[in-house]
Amino acid sequence: MSDEIDELKKKLKQFKPAKKKLSIPRELLNDAKSYEDKLAVIKTVSEREMKRVIMIVKDMLKDDLKNKK
């Protein structure tokens, strides 16, 4: 499984964003056959952009709290 993760990391490095903003190329998620492969892609992106992921989760939690009221 670590070979698959390393391969996915290599593929992710090929897609360099024009600006600092990092996005997940659709090809990576579409090429990832299993749940574990997709999870590895998301994990790699979240390791690189930890602050952005934290902000996304915080916003999701805020929205969830608003909807429950």
PEJO-V446173 format. One record per pair of residues at least 4 apart in sequence whose ideal C-beta (glycine too) atoms are under 6 Angstrom apart, sorted by the first residue. I is the first residue (numbers start at 1). J is the second residue. D is the distance in whole Angstrom. If there is no record, write none. Layout:
i & j & d
I & J & D
I & J & D
This chain:
i & j & d
5 & 40 & 5
8 & 40 & 5
8 & 41 & 6
9 & 44 & 6
11 & 28 & 6
12 & 44 & 6
15 & 25 & 5
17 & 21 & 6
17 & 22 & 5
22 & 49 & 5
24 & 45 & 6
26 & 30 & 6
27 & 31 & 6
28 & 41 & 5
29 & 38 & 6
32 & 37 & 3
32 & 38 & 4
32 & 41 & 6
33 & 37 & 6
46 & 53 & 4
49 & 53 & 6
